[in-house]
Amino acid sequence: MKRHDSGINFDRYAIGALTVIALRDGYVDLPASRLRQPDNRPFNSDLPTEVELVQGKLRLSVNVYLVIDGDQHVLIDTGAANSWDPTMGLLPHALAEAGVNQNEITTVALTHTHEDHGNGLVAADGSDTFPNLQRLLVPKEEIGLFDDNERLLRFRERRSPITDAYEVSPHITARAAHGHEVGHTAYEVSISGETLLIWGDIVHVPSIQFTRPEITWGADANQDEARATRLKLLHRAARPDFHVAGSHLEFPGVGAVSEHEGSYSFKPF
């Protein structure tokens, strides 16, 4: 991978003949009790010193990724728009800064259906954020969760369920990564011997979950499965010519994983 250019709210990369743009939707501050020990106990006064806090809270970046594969503009997740904290909803500004017209985005693929990943389909003014949307890909196991989201009612007839190994484009493939949510899905971008795994919410708190991947997140639907998936993907990512991109890694959230006897580290790209 090579970085081409960057701005305040975007970083643009080349992977083979493809373009990948990391886009900033913002950030959210959450209580440290969201981190869970292996027995599902929250950390309180025993919070590890390596965990970085901002005014006593965990600050999670909210990142979105656009993959341009030939004439296809595939957006992985959409951010939260105005549905959560006002610190989010920057995606339209990030796209404009990167020189991308929202009308160019014809495919949206969700890693899962949580509000900071799908609610950005609807803009703050109530309009469709992507007027020319042709394909809305949702993990099959989460179709019911998607349909229960009143904000997204207008998209019920337009969403398509996808499963593991679904080919989004010639170089983008869906990979089941269940645990954080029942259908949580990563998207593997592969070309010319290089791979970028856009992995959604595999890691929420990079200051500790790389070195101690057994630590889970309070919002994980199945913490044991989320832990097992994280270990599996970290091991797989720790190889040459492999990068990852994470929704909650510090923006732009793109980098390489290294393995050290069962522990891992992350080097931003």
C-alpha positions in Angstrom: 0.0 0.0 0.0 1.0 3.6 -0.6 -0.4 6.8 0.8 -1.1 9.3 -1.9 -2.4 12.3 0.0 -4.3 13.3 3.1 -6.3 16.1 4.7 -7.9 16.8 8.0 -10.7 14.3 7.5 -9.3 11.8 4.9 -6.3 9.7 3.9 -6.0 8.3 0.4 -4.1 5.1 -0.3 -3.3 3.0 -3.4 -3.4 -0.8 -3.2 -2.5 -2.2 -6.6 -4.8 -0.5 -9.1 -7.4 0.3 -6.4 -7.9 3.4 -4.3 -8.9 3.2 -0.6 -9.9 6.4 1.2 -10.1 6.5 5.0 -12.8 9.0 6.0 -13.4 10.5 9.4 -16.9 10.5 10.8 -15.8 11.8 14.2 -15.4 10.2 17.6 -17.4 9.1 20.6 -16.4 9.1 24.3 -17.5 6.1 26.3 -17.1 4.9 29.9 -14.1 2.8 30.6 -16.4 0.2 32.1 -17.2 -0.9 28.5 -13.9 -2.8 28.6 -14.5 -6.3 30.0 -12.1 -8.8 31.6 -12.3 -12.4 30.4 -14.9 -13.2 33.0 -17.1 -10.3 31.8 -16.2 -8.1 34.8 -15.8 -4.4 34.0 -12.6 -2.7 34.9 -13.0 -0.2 37.7 -10.1 1.1 39.8 -8.0 -1.7 38.4 -8.0 -0.3 34.8 -4.6 -1.1 33.2 -2.3 1.9 33.0 -1.8 1.5 29.2 -5.4 2.4 28.6 -5.6 5.9 27.2 -8.4 8.1 28.7 -9.6 11.5 27.7 -11.2 13.3 30.7 -11.8 9.9 32.3 -13.4 8.3 29.2 -12.4 6.1 26.3 -12.2 8.0 23.1 -13.1 5.9 20.1 -12.5 7.1 16.5 -15.4 6.5 14.1 -13.9 5.7 10.7 -15.5 4.9 7.3 -13.7 3.5 4.3 -14.3 4.0 0.6 -12.9 1.5 -1.9 -12.8 2.5 -5.6 -12.6 -0.7 -7.7 -12.8 0.2 -11.4 -16.0 2.1 -11.9 -17.4 0.9 -8.5 -17.4 3.2 -5.5 -18.0 0.9 -2.5 -18.5 2.5 0.9 -17.8 0.3 3.9 -20.1 1.6 6.7 -21.6 5.1 6.9 -21.0 6.6 10.3 -23.7 7.9 12.6 -24.8 11.2 11.0 -26.8 13.1 13.6 -28.2 10.0 15.4 -25.7 9.9 18.3 -23.3 12.4 19.7 -22.6 15.7 17.9 -18.9 14.7 17.7 -19.9 12.4 14.8 -21.5 13.0 11.4 -18.5 14.4 9.6 -18.6 11.8 6.7 -20.2 14.2 4.1 -17.5 16.8 4.9 -14.8 14.2 4.7 -16.0 13.0 1.3 -16.1 16.6 0.0 -12.6 17.2 1.3 -11.4 14.1 -0.4 -13.0 15.3 -3.7 -15.6 12.5 -3.8 -19.2 13.4 -4.8 -21.8 11.6 -2.7 -23.6 10.8 -6.0 -20.7 8.6 -7.0 -21.3 6.1 -4.2 -23.6 3.4 -5.6 -22.8 0.5 -3.1 -22.8 0.6 0.7 -21.7 -2.5 2.5 -22.2 -2.6 6.3 -19.9 -4.5 8.7 -22.9 -4.6 11.1 -26.0 -2.7 12.0 -25.0 -0.6 15.0 -26.0 3.0 14.7 -22.4 4.3 14.2 -22.1 2.1 11.2 -25.4 2.3 9.4 -27.3 5.4 10.5 -25.3 7.7 8.2 -27.4 6.4 5.3 -29.8 9.2 6.3 -28.3 12.7 6.3 -28.9 15.2 9.1 -31.5 17.0 7.0 -33.4 13.7 6.6 -32.5 13.2 2.9 -30.7 10.1 1.5 -27.0 10.7 2.0 -26.2 8.7 -1.2 -28.9 9.6 -3.8 -27.7 7.1 -6.4 -27.4 4.1 -4.1 -28.0 0.9 -6.0 -26.8 -1.8 -3.6 -27.1 -1.8 0.2 -25.4 -4.9 1.5 -26.3 -6.1 5.0 -25.1 -9.3 6.8 -27.8 -11.9 6.5 -27.9 -12.6 10.2 -28.7 -8.9 10.9 -31.5 -8.3 8.4 -34.0 -8.3 11.3 -31.9 -5.8 13.3 -31.7 -3.6 10.2 -35.4 -3.7 9.6 -36.1 -2.8 13.3 -34.2 0.5 12.9 -37.0 3.1 12.3 -34.5 5.6 10.9 -33.7 3.3 8.1 -37.3 2.2 7.2 -37.1 3.6 3.7 -34.2 1.2 2.8 -36.0 -2.0 3.7 -36.9 -2.8 0.1 -33.4 -1.9 -1.1 -31.2 -3.9 1.3 -29.7 -7.3 0.2 -28.5 -10.0 2.6 -25.0 -11.2 2.2 -23.1 -14.1 3.6 -19.4 -15.2 4.0 -17.4 -15.1 0.8 -19.9 -12.8 -1.0 -18.0 -11.0 -3.8 -18.8 -7.3 -3.5 -16.6 -6.5 -6.5 -13.8 -8.2 -8.4 -11.4 -7.4 -5.5 -13.6 -7.0 -2.4 -14.9 -10.1 -0.6 -17.1 -10.4 2.5 -15.6 -12.4 5.4 -17.6 -13.5 8.4 -16.2 -12.1 11.6 -19.1 -12.8 14.0 -19.1 -12.0 17.7 -19.3 -8.3 18.2 -22.7 -8.7 16.5 -24.4 -11.8 15.2 -23.5 -11.1 11.6 -20.5 -8.9 12.0 -18.6 -9.0 8.7 -15.2 -7.8 7.5 -14.4 -6.9 3.9 -11.2 -8.2 2.4 -9.6 -6.1 -0.4 -7.0 -8.1 -2.3 -5.0 -7.3 -5.4 -1.5 -7.8 -6.7 -0.4 -9.9 -3.7 -1.5 -7.3 -1.2 -4.5 -7.5 1.2 -6.3 -4.9 3.3 -8.9 -6.2 5.7 -11.5 -3.6 6.6 -12.5 -5.3 9.8 -15.1 -3.1 11.5 -15.2 -3.5 15.3 -12.7 -6.3 15.8 -10.7 -3.9 18.1 -12.4 -1.1 20.0 -9.6 0.1 22.3 -6.2 -0.3 20.5 -4.2 0.8 23.5 -4.9 -2.5 25.1 -6.7 -5.0 22.9 -3.7 -5.7 20.7 -1.4 -6.6 23.6 -4.3 -8.2 25.5 -6.7 -9.5 22.9 -8.6 -11.5 25.5 -10.2 -8.3 26.7 -13.7 -7.8 25.3 -16.2 -5.0 24.9 -19.4 -4.6 26.8 -21.4 -4.2 23.6 -20.2 -7.5 22.1 -23.2 -9.6 21.4 -21.2 -12.8 22.2 -18.0 -12.0 24.0 -16.5 -15.5 23.7 -17.1 -15.5 20.0 -15.8 -11.9 19.6 -12.6 -12.8 21.5 -12.1 -15.9 19.3 -12.7 -13.9 16.1 -10.3 -11.2 17.2 -7.5 -13.7 17.9 -8.1 -15.5 14.6 -8.0 -12.3 12.6 -5.0 -10.8 14.4 -3.0 -14.0 13.8 -4.0 -13.9 10.1 -3.2 -10.2 9.8 0.3 -10.6 11.1 1.9 -11.5 7.8 3.7 -9.7 5.1 1.8 -7.5 2.6 -1.3 -7.5 4.9 -2.8 -4.4 6.4 -5.9 -3.8 8.4 -8.4 -0.9 8.7 -10.5 -0.5 11.8 -13.6 1.5 12.5 -12.4 2.5 16.0 -8.6 2.5 15.5 -7.2 6.0 15.8 -7.9 7.8 12.5 -7.1 6.9 9.8 -7.1 3.5 11.4 -4.9 1.8 8.7 -1.8 -0.1 9.6 0.0 -3.4 10.1 -0.2 -6.1 12.8 2.8 -7.9 14.3 2.7 -11.0 16.5 4.8 -11.5 19.6 4.2 -14.9 21.2 0.5 -14.6 21.5 0.5 -10.9 21.9 0.1 -8.3 19.1 1.1 -4.8 18.2 -0.3 -2.3 15.7 1.8 0.0 13.6 -0.1 2.8 11.9 0.6 3.1 8.2 
